[in-house]
Amino acid sequence: MHPVSQTSARDFWEGSFAAAARNERVILGVVEGHTLLGTVTLLLAFPENQPHRCEIAKMMTHPEHRNRGVASQLLQEAERLAAEHGKTLIVLDTAEEGGAAGFYEKHGYVQGGSIPDFALKPHGGLTPTLLYWKRLKRKTASREAAGLVGIVRTSWPNIRFALFRREDGAYAFCEQHLSAGSGAAEGGVWENNGSSGIYEDMETARDDMIRAVEEFEDT
């Protein structure tokens, strides 16, 4: 409420950062030089029957830096972090008089209703408040499709070391070569000498495959 004392402002933000340290909220800011252009808070702590929900609060942009996309950057980052925390529903409220309804609707928020006399205006007097919501897609670890990742050919004709991604997300590589002839068209048959192990990540499988290739070329 106007006027805001430095003491009350400091107490509010100190309490907010303490809650952030407890992972109850995330506080975001856009800074240019030594100037804070805008801030938003993502509230994460809700009762046990609402673990999927979060809330946008304290969206503020410096008056001299409005219409520069600051609020949009903050909102998009807040939504990204909400999804990372497994949230699937995000809610917020904004004043019906002089609020930011148009901004939130532009970003896909759906109006859920209006509550009369919900909050006090900064200079006094009651204002109705609009409630908004938006569904979020839960962010899950992506798993790439199984299949051939890459092939390394050695100096001996048609020898191949092939790296594969398995159905379970692990990796393996195989040594393959022709048992006769210089190519399949001349009667050669591909032989698979088996994999040299199962690997949790591509980097380890690749490094082991390269070592096998180097050993083979040395012989």
C-alpha positions as CSV (number, residue, x, y, z in Angstrom):
1,M,0.0,0.0,0.0
2,H,1.1,3.6,-0.7
3,P,3.4,4.9,0.7
4,V,5.7,1.9,1.0
5,S,8.4,2.3,3.7
6,Q,11.9,0.9,3.1
7,T,11.5,-1.2,6.3
8,S,8.3,-2.9,5.1
9,A,9.7,-3.4,1.6
10,R,13.0,-4.9,3.0
11,D,11.0,-7.2,5.4
12,F,8.9,-8.5,2.5
13,W,11.8,-9.3,0.2
14,E,13.9,-10.8,3.0
15,G,11.0,-13.1,3.8
16,S,10.6,-13.9,0.1
17,F,14.3,-14.9,-0.3
18,A,14.1,-17.0,2.9
19,A,11.2,-18.9,1.3
20,A,13.1,-19.3,-1.9
21,A,16.0,-20.8,0.1
22,R,13.5,-23.3,1.4
23,N,12.5,-24.1,-2.2
24,E,9.0,-22.8,-1.6
25,R,9.3,-20.3,-4.4
26,V,11.5,-19.0,-7.2
27,I,12.3,-15.3,-7.6
28,L,13.4,-14.1,-11.0
29,G,14.7,-10.8,-12.2
30,V,15.9,-9.1,-15.4
31,V,18.9,-6.9,-14.7
32,E,20.6,-4.4,-17.0
33,G,23.8,-3.0,-15.6
34,H,22.9,-2.1,-12.0
35,T,19.2,-1.6,-12.8
36,L,16.5,-4.2,-12.0
37,L,14.1,-4.0,-14.9
38,G,11.5,-6.4,-13.7
39,T,10.8,-9.3,-11.4
40,V,8.3,-12.1,-10.9
41,T,7.9,-14.8,-8.3
42,L,6.8,-18.4,-8.8
43,L,5.1,-19.8,-5.8
44,L,5.7,-23.6,-5.5
45,A,4.6,-24.6,-2.0
46,F,1.0,-25.8,-1.8
47,P,-0.9,-28.3,0.3
48,E,-0.6,-32.1,-0.3
49,N,-3.8,-32.2,-2.4
50,Q,-2.4,-29.6,-4.8
51,P,1.2,-30.7,-5.6
52,H,0.6,-30.1,-9.3
53,R,-0.2,-26.4,-8.9
54,C,1.9,-23.3,-8.8
55,E,1.2,-19.5,-8.9
56,I,2.6,-16.4,-10.5
57,A,3.0,-13.5,-8.1
58,K,4.6,-10.1,-7.8
59,M,5.0,-9.5,-11.6
60,M,6.5,-6.0,-11.7
61,T,8.3,-4.0,-14.5
62,H,10.2,-0.8,-14.0
63,P,8.0,2.0,-15.4
64,E,10.8,3.3,-17.6
65,H,11.4,-0.1,-19.2
66,R,8.0,-1.3,-20.1
67,N,7.0,-2.5,-23.6
68,R,10.5,-4.0,-24.0
69,G,9.5,-7.6,-23.5
70,V,10.8,-7.8,-19.9
71,A,7.5,-9.2,-18.5
72,S,7.3,-11.7,-21.3
73,Q,10.8,-13.0,-20.6
74,L,10.0,-13.4,-16.9
75,L,6.7,-15.2,-17.5
76,Q,8.2,-17.6,-20.0
77,E,11.1,-18.5,-17.7
78,A,8.7,-18.9,-14.8
79,E,6.6,-21.3,-16.9
80,R,9.7,-23.3,-17.9
81,L,10.8,-23.6,-14.3
82,A,7.3,-24.6,-13.2
83,A,7.4,-27.4,-15.7
84,E,10.8,-28.5,-14.5
85,H,9.3,-28.7,-11.0
86,G,6.6,-31.1,-12.3
87,K,3.8,-28.5,-12.2
88,T,1.0,-28.9,-14.6
89,L,-1.3,-26.0,-13.6
90,I,-0.3,-22.4,-13.1
91,V,-2.7,-19.8,-11.7
92,L,-2.5,-16.0,-11.1
93,D,-4.7,-13.0,-10.3
94,T,-4.6,-9.5,-11.6
95,A,-6.7,-6.4,-10.8
96,E,-9.8,-5.9,-13.0
97,E,-9.1,-2.2,-12.9
98,G,-5.7,-1.2,-14.3
99,G,-4.4,-4.8,-14.2
100,A,-2.6,-6.9,-16.8
101,A,-5.5,-9.0,-18.1
102,G,-4.6,-8.4,-21.8
103,F,-0.9,-9.4,-21.2
104,Y,-1.8,-12.7,-19.6
105,E,-4.4,-13.5,-22.2
106,K,-1.9,-12.9,-24.9
107,H,0.3,-15.5,-23.3
108,G,-2.4,-18.2,-23.3
109,Y,-4.0,-17.7,-19.8
110,V,-7.7,-18.4,-19.5
111,Q,-9.9,-16.3,-17.3
112,G,-11.6,-18.3,-14.6
113,G,-13.8,-15.6,-13.2
114,S,-13.9,-12.4,-11.2
115,I,-14.1,-11.8,-7.5
116,P,-15.5,-8.4,-6.3
117,D,-13.7,-6.4,-3.6
118,F,-10.9,-8.9,-3.6
119,A,-8.0,-6.5,-2.9
120,L,-7.2,-2.9,-2.0
121,K,-5.8,-0.5,-4.5
122,P,-2.4,0.9,-3.7
123,H,-4.0,4.3,-2.9
124,G,-7.0,2.9,-1.2
125,G,-10.4,1.6,-2.3
126,L,-11.4,-2.0,-3.2
127,T,-11.0,-3.5,-6.6
128,P,-12.4,-6.7,-8.2
129,T,-9.8,-9.2,-9.2
130,L,-9.7,-11.5,-12.3
131,L,-8.5,-15.1,-11.8
132,Y,-6.5,-16.8,-14.6
133,W,-5.1,-20.3,-15.2
134,K,-3.0,-22.1,-17.7
135,R,-2.1,-25.8,-18.2
136,L,1.5,-26.7,-18.5
137,K,3.1,-29.8,-20.0
138,R,5.1,-31.7,-17.5
139,K,8.8,-31.8,-18.5
140,T,10.0,-35.3,-18.8
141,A,13.4,-36.6,-19.7
142,S,13.4,-37.3,-23.4
143,R,14.6,-40.7,-24.8
144,E,15.9,-40.8,-28.3
145,A,14.7,-43.6,-30.6
146,A,16.7,-46.8,-30.8
147,G,18.8,-47.4,-33.8
148,L,22.2,-46.9,-35.5
149,V,24.1,-43.8,-34.1
150,G,27.3,-44.0,-36.2
151,I,29.8,-46.1,-38.1
152,V,33.6,-46.0,-38.1
153,R,35.4,-47.8,-41.0
154,T,38.9,-49.0,-40.6
155,S,41.7,-49.5,-43.1
156,W,41.0,-53.1,-43.8
157,P,38.3,-53.3,-46.6
158,N,34.8,-53.0,-45.2
159,I,35.5,-53.5,-41.5
160,R,33.0,-51.5,-39.5
161,F,32.5,-50.6,-35.9
162,A,28.9,-49.6,-35.5
163,L,27.5,-47.8,-32.5
164,F,23.8,-48.5,-31.6
165,R,21.3,-46.9,-29.2
166,R,19.2,-49.7,-27.6
167,E,15.5,-49.7,-26.8
168,D,16.2,-49.3,-23.1
169,G,18.2,-46.1,-23.7
170,A,21.6,-47.7,-23.2
171,Y,24.3,-48.0,-25.9
172,A,26.4,-50.8,-27.4
173,F,28.8,-51.1,-30.3
174,C,29.5,-54.1,-32.6
175,E,32.4,-55.1,-34.8
176,Q,31.3,-56.2,-38.2
177,H,33.3,-57.4,-41.2
178,L,33.0,-59.5,-44.4
179,S,34.1,-63.1,-44.0
180,A,34.9,-63.6,-47.7
181,G,35.3,-61.4,-50.8
182,S,35.9,-57.8,-50.9
183,G,32.2,-56.8,-50.7
184,A,28.7,-58.2,-50.3
185,A,28.2,-58.0,-54.1
186,E,31.1,-60.4,-54.6
187,G,29.8,-63.0,-52.2
188,G,31.1,-61.7,-48.9
189,V,28.9,-62.2,-45.8
190,W,28.7,-59.8,-43.0
191,E,29.7,-61.3,-39.6
192,N,28.8,-59.7,-36.3
193,N,31.5,-60.2,-33.8
194,G,29.2,-59.1,-31.0
195,S,29.2,-56.0,-28.8
196,S,31.9,-55.2,-26.4
197,G,29.6,-54.1,-23.6
198,I,26.5,-52.1,-22.6
199,Y,27.0,-48.5,-21.7
200,E,24.8,-46.0,-19.9
201,D,25.9,-43.0,-22.0
202,M,27.0,-42.4,-25.5
203,E,30.3,-40.8,-24.6
204,T,31.6,-43.9,-22.8
205,A,30.4,-46.3,-25.5
206,R,32.0,-44.1,-28.2
207,D,35.3,-43.8,-26.3
208,D,35.5,-47.6,-25.9
209,M,34.7,-48.1,-29.5
210,I,37.4,-45.8,-30.6
211,R,39.9,-47.7,-28.4
212,A,38.8,-50.9,-30.1
213,V,39.2,-49.4,-33.5
214,E,42.7,-48.2,-32.7
215,E,43.7,-51.7,-31.3
216,F,42.4,-53.3,-34.5
217,E,44.3,-50.9,-36.8
218,D,47.5,-51.6,-34.8
219,T,47.2,-55.3,-35.7
